[in-house]
């Protein structure tokens, strides 16, 4: 029997559903994408599809905004976290 659950990086949610799940506005999602904080998958027709990983990232962005961090600071924090995750995966693969 195959596992029918989608991968956490698989785009599933439209922009309005993703906004509701993350507790942000559709306009904010578009701004975050424009600023490079988020890169949702797109259908052939150009519809954005957000994954569970994207929703988690949106919640992290919201948390940082709630702490008073501006978008430039959020970009730097997320870049460092992404790099840290990449290095940990590389290190784990080398063990």
DSSP file (Angstrom, degrees, kcal/mol; ACC not computed):
  #  RESIDUE AA STRUCTURE BP1 BP2  ACC     N-H-->O    O-->H-N    N-H-->O    O-->H-N    TCO  KAPPA ALPHA  PHI   PSI    X-CA   Y-CA   Z-CA
    1    1 A X              0   0    0      0, 0.0     2,-0.2     0, 0.0     0, 0.0   0.000 360.0 360.0 360.0 135.2    0.0    0.0    0.0
    2    2 A X        -     0   0    0      1,-0.1     2,-0.7     2,-0.0     3,-0.0  -0.554 360.0-110.3 -89.3 154.8    1.4    3.4   -0.9
    3    3 A X        -     0   0    0     -2,-0.2    -1,-0.1     1,-0.1     0, 0.0  -0.758  26.7-167.7 -84.5 114.8    1.4    6.4    1.4
    4    4 A X        +     0   0    0     -2,-0.7     2,-0.2     2,-0.1    -1,-0.1   0.485  50.3 113.7 -84.9  -3.0   -1.1    8.9    0.0
    5    5 A X  S    S-     0   0    0      1,-0.1    -2,-0.1    -3,-0.0     3,-0.1  -0.475  70.6-118.4 -70.6 138.2    0.1   11.8    2.2
    6    6 A X        -     0   0    0     -2,-0.2    -1,-0.1     1,-0.1     2,-0.1  -0.367  30.3-100.5 -72.1 155.3    1.7   14.6    0.3
    7    7 A X    >   -     0   0    0      1,-0.1     3,-1.7    -2,-0.1    45,-0.3  -0.401  31.8-115.0 -68.0 152.8    5.3   15.6    0.9
    8    8 A X  T 3  S+     0   0    0      1,-0.3    45,-2.7    43,-0.1    46,-0.3   0.711 117.4  50.6 -65.0 -18.2    5.8   18.7    3.1
    9    9 A X  T 3  S+     0   0    0     43,-0.2     2,-0.4    42,-0.2    -1,-0.3   0.371  85.7 110.2 -99.1   5.2    7.3   20.5    0.2
   10   10 A X  S <  S-     0   0    0     -3,-1.7    42,-0.4    40,-0.1     2,-0.3  -0.676  74.5-117.9 -85.0 128.5    4.4   19.7   -2.2
   11   11 A X        +     0   0    0     -2,-0.4    40,-0.3     1,-0.2    39,-0.1  -0.479  52.9 144.0 -67.8 125.6    2.2   22.6   -3.2
   12   12 A X        +     0   0    0     38,-2.3     2,-0.4    -2,-0.3    39,-0.2   0.623  44.2  71.8-129.5 -33.4   -1.3   22.0   -2.0
   13   13 A X  B     -A   50   0A   0     37,-2.7    37,-3.2     1,-0.1    -1,-0.2  -0.750  66.8-132.2-106.4 135.8   -3.0   25.2   -0.9
   14   14 A X     >  -     0   0    0     -2,-0.4     4,-2.9    35,-0.2     5,-0.2  -0.266  40.5 -96.5 -71.4 169.7   -4.2   28.1   -3.0
   15   15 A X  H  > S+     0   0    0     33,-0.4     4,-2.4     1,-0.2     5,-0.2   0.870 123.5  49.2 -60.7 -39.4   -3.2   31.6   -1.9
   16   16 A X  H  > S+     0   0    0      2,-0.2     4,-1.8     1,-0.2    -1,-0.2   0.897 113.8  45.6 -70.0 -37.9   -6.5   32.3    0.0
   17   17 A X  H  > S+     0   0    0      2,-0.2     4,-2.6     1,-0.2    -2,-0.2   0.925 113.4  50.0 -68.1 -44.3   -6.3   29.0    1.8
   18   18 A X  H  X S+     0   0    0     -4,-2.9     4,-2.3     1,-0.2     5,-0.2   0.908 109.1  52.3 -60.3 -42.4   -2.6   29.5    2.7
   19   19 A X  H  X>S+     0   0    0     -4,-2.4     5,-2.1    -5,-0.2     4,-1.3   0.919 111.4  47.0 -60.3 -43.8   -3.4   33.0    4.0
   20   20 A X  H  <5S+     0   0    0     -4,-1.8    -2,-0.2     1,-0.2    -1,-0.2   0.907 112.3  49.0 -64.6 -42.8   -6.1   31.6    6.2
   21   21 A X  H  <5S+     0   0    0     -4,-2.6    -1,-0.2     1,-0.2    -2,-0.2   0.862 117.9  40.4 -65.1 -35.9   -3.9   28.8    7.5
   22   22 A X  H  <5S-     0   0    0     -4,-2.3    -1,-0.2    -5,-0.2    -2,-0.2   0.593 108.3-122.6 -90.4 -11.8   -1.0   31.1    8.3
   23   23 A X  T  <5S+     0   0    0     -4,-1.3     2,-0.3     1,-0.3    -3,-0.2   0.838  72.3 113.6  74.2  33.1   -3.2   33.9    9.6
   24   24 A X      < -     0   0    0     -5,-2.1    -1,-0.3    -6,-0.2     2,-0.1  -0.834  68.7 -97.0-128.6 168.3   -2.0   36.6    7.2
   25   25 A X     >  -     0   0    0     -2,-0.3     4,-1.9     1,-0.1     5,-0.1  -0.475  26.8-120.0 -83.7 157.5   -3.6   38.5    4.3
   26   26 A X  H  > S+     0   0    0      1,-0.2     4,-2.1     2,-0.2     5,-0.2   0.888 117.1  56.8 -59.4 -39.9   -3.3   37.5    0.7
   27   27 A X  H  > S+     0   0    0      1,-0.2     4,-2.1     2,-0.2    -1,-0.2   0.892 104.5  51.7 -60.0 -40.5   -1.7   40.9    0.1
   28   28 A X  H  > S+     0   0    0      2,-0.2     4,-2.9     1,-0.2    -1,-0.2   0.906 106.6  53.8 -63.6 -41.7    1.0   40.0    2.6
   29   29 A X  H  X S+     0   0    0     -4,-1.9     4,-2.2     1,-0.2    -2,-0.2   0.922 109.4  47.9 -58.6 -44.0    1.7   36.7    0.9
   30   30 A X  H  X S+     0   0    0     -4,-2.1     4,-2.5     1,-0.2    -1,-0.2   0.903 111.9  49.9 -64.2 -40.3    2.2   38.5   -2.4
   31   31 A X  H  X S+     0   0    0     -4,-2.1     4,-2.4     2,-0.2    -2,-0.2   0.924 109.5  50.9 -63.4 -44.7    4.5   41.0   -0.7
   32   32 A X  H  <>S+     0   0    0     -4,-2.9     5,-2.6     1,-0.2     6,-0.8   0.890 111.9  47.6 -61.8 -39.1    6.6   38.2    1.0
   33   33 A X  H ><5S+     0   0    0     -4,-2.2     3,-1.3    -5,-0.2    -1,-0.2   0.930 110.6  51.4 -66.0 -44.4    7.0   36.5   -2.4
   34   34 A X  H 3<5S+     0   0    0     -4,-2.5    -2,-0.2     1,-0.3    -1,-0.2   0.873 110.2  49.8 -59.2 -38.0    8.0   39.8   -4.0
   35   35 A X  T 3<5S-     0   0    0     -4,-2.4    -1,-0.3    -5,-0.1    -2,-0.2   0.487 118.0-113.3 -80.9  -3.7   10.6   40.3   -1.3
   36   36 A X  T < 5S+     0   0    0     -3,-1.3    -3,-0.2    -4,-0.3    -2,-0.1   0.636  83.9 120.8  82.7  14.3   12.0   36.8   -1.8
   37   37 A X  S   <S+     0   0    0     -5,-2.6     2,-0.3    -6,-0.2    -4,-0.2   0.666  79.5  24.0 -80.7 -16.5   10.9   35.5    1.6
   38   38 A X        -     0   0    0     -6,-0.8    -2,-0.3    -5,-0.1     2,-0.2  -0.996  56.6-169.0-150.9 142.1    8.7   32.8    0.0
   39   39 A X        -     0   0    0     -2,-0.3    15,-0.0    -3,-0.1    -6,-0.0  -0.670  18.1-168.7-137.1  81.3    8.7   31.0   -3.3
   40   40 A X        -     0   0    0     -2,-0.2    10,-0.2     1,-0.1    -2,-0.0  -0.268  28.9-102.9 -68.3 156.6    5.5   28.9   -3.7
   41   41 A X  E     -B   49   0B   0      8,-1.5     8,-2.8     7,-0.1     2,-0.4  -0.296  37.1-145.8 -67.4 162.7    5.1   26.4   -6.5
   42   42 A X  E     -B   48   0B   0      6,-0.2     6,-0.2   -31,-0.0     2,-0.1  -0.986   6.3-127.3-134.4 146.5    3.0   27.4   -9.5
   43   43 A X    >   -     0   0    0      4,-2.1     3,-1.8    -2,-0.4     6,-0.0  -0.294  42.3 -95.8 -76.9 172.5    0.7   25.5  -11.8
   44   44 A X  T 3  S+     0   0    0      1,-0.3    -1,-0.1     2,-0.1    -2,-0.0   0.819 129.6  54.5 -58.8 -29.6    1.2   25.7  -15.5
   45   45 A X  T 3  S-     0   0    0      2,-0.1    -1,-0.3     1,-0.0    -3,-0.0   0.485 123.4-106.0 -83.6  -3.4   -1.5   28.4  -15.5
   46   46 A X    <   +     0   0    0     -3,-1.8     2,-0.3     1,-0.3    -2,-0.1   0.466  66.8 150.1  95.0   2.2    0.5   30.5  -12.9
   47   47 A X        -     0   0    0      1,-0.1    -4,-2.1    -5,-0.0    -1,-0.3  -0.522  47.9-121.2 -70.3 131.1   -1.6   29.8   -9.8
   48   48 A X  E     -B   42   0B   0     -2,-0.3     2,-0.4    -6,-0.2   -33,-0.4  -0.510  26.2-166.8 -71.7 138.0    0.4   29.8   -6.6
   49   49 A X  E     -B   41   0B   0     -8,-2.8    -8,-1.5    -2,-0.2     2,-0.4  -0.985   6.5-153.7-129.2 121.7    0.3   26.6   -4.6
   50   50 A X  B     -A   13   0A   0    -37,-3.2   -37,-2.7    -2,-0.4   -38,-2.3  -0.758   6.4-149.7-100.2 138.2    1.7   26.7   -1.1
   51   51 A X     >  -     0   0    0     -2,-0.4     4,-2.2   -40,-0.3   -40,-0.2  -0.399  34.0-100.7 -94.8 173.8    3.1   23.6    0.7
   52   52 A X  H  > S+     0   0    0    -42,-0.4     4,-2.3   -45,-0.3   -43,-0.2   0.875 126.5  54.6 -61.6 -37.0    3.1   22.7    4.4
   53   53 A X  H  > S+     0   0    0    -45,-2.7     4,-2.2     2,-0.2    -1,-0.2   0.903 106.8  50.7 -62.5 -40.5    6.7   23.9    4.5
   54   54 A X  H  > S+     0   0    0    -46,-0.3     4,-2.7     2,-0.2    -2,-0.2   0.908 108.9  51.2 -62.8 -41.6    5.5   27.3    3.0
   55   55 A X  H  X S+     0   0    0     -4,-2.2     4,-2.3     2,-0.2    -2,-0.2   0.920 109.9  49.4 -62.9 -43.1    2.8   27.6    5.7
   56   56 A X  H  X S+     0   0    0     -4,-2.3     4,-1.9     1,-0.2    -1,-0.2   0.903 111.4  49.6 -61.6 -40.5    5.4   26.9    8.4
   57   57 A X  H  X S+     0   0    0     -4,-2.2     4,-2.5     2,-0.2    -2,-0.2   0.901 109.1  52.1 -65.4 -40.9    7.6   29.6    6.9
   58   58 A X  H  X S+     0   0    0     -4,-2.7     4,-2.5     1,-0.2    -2,-0.2   0.898 108.6  50.5 -61.6 -40.7    4.7   32.0    6.8
   59   59 A X  H  X S+     0   0    0     -4,-2.3     4,-2.3     2,-0.2    -1,-0.2   0.884 109.5  51.1 -65.2 -37.2    4.0   31.4   10.5
   60   60 A X  H  X S+     0   0    0     -4,-1.9     4,-2.4     2,-0.2    -2,-0.2   0.917 109.6  50.2 -64.5 -43.2    7.7   32.0   11.2
   61   61 A X  H  X S+     0   0    0     -4,-2.5     4,-2.5     1,-0.2    -2,-0.2   0.929 110.7  49.6 -59.6 -45.7    7.5   35.3    9.3
   62   62 A X  H  X S+     0   0    0     -4,-2.5     4,-2.4     1,-0.2    -2,-0.2   0.902 109.7  51.4 -61.1 -41.7    4.4   36.3   11.3
   63   63 A X  H  X S+     0   0    0     -4,-2.3     4,-1.1     2,-0.2    -1,-0.2   0.924 110.9  47.9 -60.7 -44.5    6.2   35.5   14.6
   64   64 A X  H  <>S+     0   0    0     -4,-2.4     5,-2.4     2,-0.2     3,-0.4   0.894 110.6  50.7 -65.7 -40.0    9.2   37.6   13.6
   65   65 A X  H ><5S+     0   0    0     -4,-2.5     3,-1.8     1,-0.2    -1,-0.2   0.914 107.4  54.9 -62.0 -41.5    6.9   40.5   12.6
   66   66 A X  H 3<5S+     0   0    0     -4,-2.4    -1,-0.2     1,-0.3    -2,-0.2   0.761 104.4  54.5 -62.0 -25.3    5.2   40.2   15.9
   67   67 A X  T 3<5S-     0   0    0     -4,-1.1    -1,-0.3    -3,-0.4    -2,-0.2   0.413 125.6-103.4 -87.9   0.6    8.6   40.5   17.6
   68   68 A X  T < 5S+     0   0    0     -3,-1.8     2,-0.4     1,-0.3    -3,-0.2   0.611  70.4 147.7  91.0  12.5    9.1   43.8   15.7
   69   69 A X      < -     0   0    0     -5,-2.4    -1,-0.3    -6,-0.1    -2,-0.1  -0.671  41.4-134.3 -83.0 133.0   11.6   42.5   13.1
   70   70 A X     >  -     0   0    0     -2,-0.4     4,-2.5     1,-0.1     5,-0.2  -0.310  28.4 -98.7 -80.8 171.2   11.3   44.3    9.8
   71   71 A X  H  > S+     0   0    0      1,-0.2     4,-2.4     2,-0.2     5,-0.1   0.836 123.0  53.9 -63.1 -34.3   11.2   42.5    6.4
   72   72 A X  H  > S+     0   0    0      2,-0.2     4,-1.8     1,-0.2    -1,-0.2   0.924 111.5  45.8 -64.7 -43.1   14.9   43.1    5.7
   73   73 A X  H  > S+     0   0    0      2,-0.2     4,-2.6     1,-0.2    -2,-0.2   0.891 111.1  52.8 -64.5 -40.0   15.8   41.6    9.1
   74   74 A X  H  X S+     0   0    0     -4,-2.5     4,-3.0     1,-0.2     5,-0.3   0.906 106.5  53.7 -62.2 -41.8   13.4   38.7    8.5
   75   75 A X  H  X S+     0   0    0     -4,-2.4     4,-2.3     1,-0.2    -1,-0.2   0.924 110.9  45.9 -58.5 -45.2   15.1   38.0    5.1
   76   76 A X  H  X S+     0   0    0     -4,-1.8     4,-2.3     2,-0.2    -2,-0.2   0.916 113.4  48.8 -65.5 -43.3   18.5   37.8    6.9
   77   77 A X  H  X S+     0   0    0     -4,-2.6     4,-2.5     2,-0.2    -2,-0.2   0.938 113.4  46.3 -61.8 -47.4   17.2   35.6    9.7
   78   78 A X  H  X S+     0   0    0     -4,-3.0     4,-2.8     1,-0.2    -1,-0.2   0.891 110.8  52.9 -65.1 -39.2   15.5   33.2    7.2
   79   79 A X  H  X S+     0   0    0     -4,-2.3     4,-2.4    -5,-0.3    -1,-0.2   0.922 111.3  46.7 -60.6 -43.9   18.6   33.1    5.0
   80   80 A X  H  X S+     0   0    0     -4,-2.3     4,-2.5     2,-0.2    -2,-0.2   0.899 112.9  48.9 -65.4 -40.7   20.8   32.2    8.0
   81   81 A X  H  X S+     0   0    0     -4,-2.5     4,-2.4     2,-0.2    -2,-0.2   0.906 111.5  49.7 -65.2 -41.0   18.3   29.5    9.1
   82   82 A X  H  X S+     0   0    0     -4,-2.8     4,-2.4     2,-0.2    -2,-0.2   0.920 112.3  47.5 -62.9 -43.6   18.1   28.0    5.6
   83   83 A X  H  X S+     0   0    0     -4,-2.4     4,-2.6     2,-0.2    -2,-0.2   0.904 110.9  51.6 -64.4 -41.6   21.9   27.9    5.4
   84   84 A X  H  X S+     0   0    0     -4,-2.5     4,-2.2     2,-0.2    -2,-0.2   0.917 110.8  48.2 -60.7 -44.1   22.1   26.3    8.9
   85   85 A X  H  X S+     0   0    0     -4,-2.4     4,-2.3     2,-0.2    -2,-0.2   0.910 111.2  50.6 -62.8 -42.4   19.6   23.7    7.8
   86   86 A X  H  X S+     0   0    0     -4,-2.4     4,-2.3     1,-0.2    -2,-0.2   0.923 111.0  48.3 -61.9 -44.6   21.5   23.0    4.6
   87   87 A X  H  X S+     0   0    0     -4,-2.6     4,-2.7     1,-0.2    -1,-0.2   0.877 110.0  52.1 -64.7 -37.9   24.8   22.6    6.5
   88   88 A X  H  X S+     0   0    0     -4,-2.2     4,-2.7     2,-0.2    -1,-0.2   0.907 110.1  48.4 -65.1 -40.9   23.2   20.3    9.0
   89   89 A X  H  X S+     0   0    0     -4,-2.3     4,-2.2     2,-0.2    -2,-0.2   0.919 112.7  48.6 -64.1 -42.5   21.8   18.1    6.2
   90   90 A X  H  X S+     0   0    0     -4,-2.3     4,-1.2     2,-0.2    -2,-0.2   0.917 113.3  47.2 -62.2 -44.0   25.3   18.0    4.6
   91   91 A X  H  X S+     0   0    0     -4,-2.7     4,-0.7     1,-0.2     3,-0.3   0.907 111.9  49.9 -64.6 -42.7   26.9   17.1    7.9
   92   92 A X  H >< S+     0   0    0     -4,-2.7     3,-0.7     1,-0.2    -1,-0.2   0.867 108.5  52.9 -65.3 -36.1   24.4   14.4    8.6
   93   93 A X  H 3< S+     0   0    0     -4,-2.2    -1,-0.2     1,-0.2    -2,-0.2   0.782 106.3  54.9 -69.4 -26.2   24.9   12.9    5.1
   94   94 A X  H 3<        0   0    0     -4,-1.2    -1,-0.2    -3,-0.3    -2,-0.2   0.612 360.0 360.0 -82.1 -12.8   28.6   12.8    5.8
   95   95 A X    <<        0   0    0     -3,-0.7    -1,-0.2    -4,-0.7    -2,-0.1   0.482 360.0 360.0 -75.2 360.0   28.3   10.8    9.0
